[in-house]
Amino acid sequence: MAESVELLTADDTLSFGRTLSVHLRPGDLVLLAGPLGAGKTVLAKGIAEGLGVRGRVSSPTFIIARQHRPGPRGVPMLHVDAYRLGGNLDELDDLDLDSALVESVVVVEWGEETAARLSADHLLIRLTRNPDDSRQAVVEPHGAWATRAWA
């Protein structure tokens, strides 16, 4: 069942990501959907902060995927931007995300159409930007996430 979370500021978005990260473990797939400027990368930064991964988190648009080594929690994160893949499933397969899913939390921006096929068990977060510059996150658990806590 989808739930909505209001995110008034960028700090709220970061905090939501940190809260979500507590429930993440290797093998989890999180898909971030929404238009440009909706807060997908800010949410990914919050997840990374909560996981305690190493390295600067920024949009991987031009490199498509960035692996972040584990920090104190011992959970690595793969941050993928599927925007440039344009729905090309062959290019998605070339990234070998199936292997990464075994050992990392995989966070995919723009991956709703393509990356969802990697696992029936995924968390889809749809972000929208409101006229007052706040954000709305609608969290849709799929598969095993329907019975797992996410916040």
C-alpha positions as CSV (number, residue, x, y, z in Angstrom):
1,M,0.0,0.0,0.0
2,A,1.4,3.4,-1.0
3,E,2.1,6.0,1.6
4,S,2.8,9.7,1.2
5,V,5.5,11.7,3.0
6,E,5.7,15.5,2.9
7,L,9.2,16.9,2.5
8,L,9.2,20.6,3.2
9,T,12.9,21.2,2.7
10,A,16.0,19.6,1.3
11,D,17.0,18.7,4.8
12,D,13.7,16.9,5.2
13,T,14.5,14.9,2.1
14,L,18.0,14.0,3.4
15,S,16.5,13.0,6.8
16,F,13.9,10.8,5.1
17,G,16.7,9.1,3.2
18,R,18.6,8.5,6.4
19,T,15.5,7.1,8.1
20,L,14.9,4.8,5.2
21,S,18.5,3.6,5.2
22,V,18.1,2.0,8.6
23,H,15.8,-0.6,7.0
24,L,18.0,-1.3,4.0
25,R,20.4,-4.2,3.6
26,P,22.4,-5.7,0.8
27,G,20.2,-7.0,-1.9
28,D,17.7,-4.2,-1.6
29,L,16.6,-2.3,-4.7
30,V,15.2,1.3,-4.3
31,L,13.9,3.0,-7.4
32,L,13.5,6.8,-7.4
33,A,11.1,8.3,-9.9
34,G,10.2,11.9,-10.6
35,P,10.9,14.8,-12.9
36,L,14.1,16.9,-13.0
37,G,14.5,18.8,-9.8
38,A,12.1,16.5,-7.8
39,G,14.8,15.6,-5.3
40,K,16.0,12.1,-6.4
41,T,19.7,12.8,-5.9
42,V,19.1,14.5,-2.6
43,L,17.2,11.5,-1.4
44,A,20.0,9.2,-2.6
45,K,22.4,11.4,-0.6
46,G,20.3,10.9,2.5
47,I,20.3,7.1,2.0
48,A,24.0,7.1,1.5
49,E,24.6,9.2,4.6
50,G,22.4,6.8,6.6
51,L,24.3,3.8,5.3
52,G,27.6,5.6,6.1
53,V,29.1,4.8,2.7
54,R,32.4,6.4,1.6
55,G,32.8,9.0,-1.1
56,R,30.8,12.0,-2.3
57,V,27.4,11.3,-3.6
58,S,26.3,13.2,-6.6
59,S,24.2,12.5,-9.7
60,P,25.8,9.7,-11.7
61,T,24.2,10.9,-14.9
62,F,27.4,11.0,-17.0
63,I,29.0,7.8,-15.6
64,I,25.6,6.0,-15.2
65,A,26.7,4.1,-12.1
66,R,28.8,4.9,-9.1
67,Q,29.8,2.3,-6.5
68,H,30.2,3.6,-2.9
69,R,32.3,1.5,-0.6
70,P,30.9,0.5,2.8
71,G,31.5,2.6,5.8
72,P,31.0,1.6,9.5
73,R,27.7,-0.2,8.8
74,G,29.5,-2.3,6.2
75,V,26.8,-1.9,3.6
76,P,28.0,-0.7,0.1
77,M,25.7,1.3,-2.2
78,L,25.5,1.3,-6.0
79,H,23.9,4.6,-7.2
80,V,22.6,4.4,-10.8
81,D,21.2,7.0,-13.0
82,A,19.2,5.2,-15.7
83,Y,18.1,8.4,-17.5
84,R,20.7,8.1,-20.3
85,L,19.8,4.5,-20.8
86,G,16.5,5.6,-22.3
87,G,14.8,2.3,-21.5
88,N,17.6,0.3,-23.3
89,L,17.5,-3.1,-21.5
90,D,20.7,-4.3,-23.1
91,E,22.7,-1.3,-21.6
92,L,21.1,-2.0,-18.2
93,D,22.2,-5.6,-18.5
94,D,25.7,-4.4,-19.3
95,L,25.9,-2.8,-15.9
96,D,25.5,-6.2,-14.3
97,L,23.2,-4.9,-11.5
98,D,22.1,-8.4,-10.8
99,S,25.5,-9.1,-9.2
100,A,25.5,-5.8,-7.4
101,L,22.1,-6.6,-5.9
102,V,23.7,-9.5,-4.0
103,E,26.2,-7.4,-2.1
104,S,24.9,-3.8,-2.2
105,V,21.9,-1.6,-1.7
106,V,21.1,-0.5,-5.2
107,V,19.5,3.0,-5.6
108,V,18.4,3.8,-9.2
109,E,17.2,7.2,-10.3
110,W,14.9,7.2,-13.4
111,G,14.7,3.4,-13.1
112,E,11.0,2.8,-12.8
113,E,10.6,1.6,-16.4
114,T,13.8,-0.5,-16.7
115,A,15.3,-1.4,-13.3
116,A,12.1,-2.6,-11.8
117,R,12.6,-5.8,-13.8
118,L,15.7,-6.6,-11.7
119,S,13.6,-7.6,-8.7
120,A,10.0,-8.0,-8.0
121,D,11.0,-7.0,-4.4
122,H,11.7,-3.3,-4.6
123,L,10.7,0.0,-3.1
124,L,9.5,2.6,-5.6
125,I,9.6,6.2,-4.4
126,R,7.8,8.8,-6.6
127,L,8.9,12.3,-5.9
128,T,7.1,15.4,-7.0
129,R,8.0,19.1,-6.6
130,N,5.2,21.3,-5.4
131,P,4.7,25.0,-6.4
132,D,6.0,26.1,-2.9
133,D,9.2,24.1,-3.6
134,S,8.4,21.4,-1.0
135,R,8.4,17.8,-2.2
136,Q,6.0,14.9,-1.9
137,A,7.3,11.4,-1.7
138,V,4.9,8.5,-2.5
139,V,6.4,5.2,-1.3
140,E,5.2,2.1,-3.1
141,P,6.4,-1.2,-1.7
142,H,6.5,-4.1,-4.1
143,G,6.9,-7.8,-3.5
144,A,8.5,-8.6,-0.1
145,W,8.5,-4.9,0.7
146,A,4.8,-5.1,1.3
147,T,5.5,-6.7,4.6
148,R,8.8,-5.0,5.5
149,A,9.2,-1.7,7.4
150,W,10.6,1.1,5.4
151,A,10.3,4.1,7.8
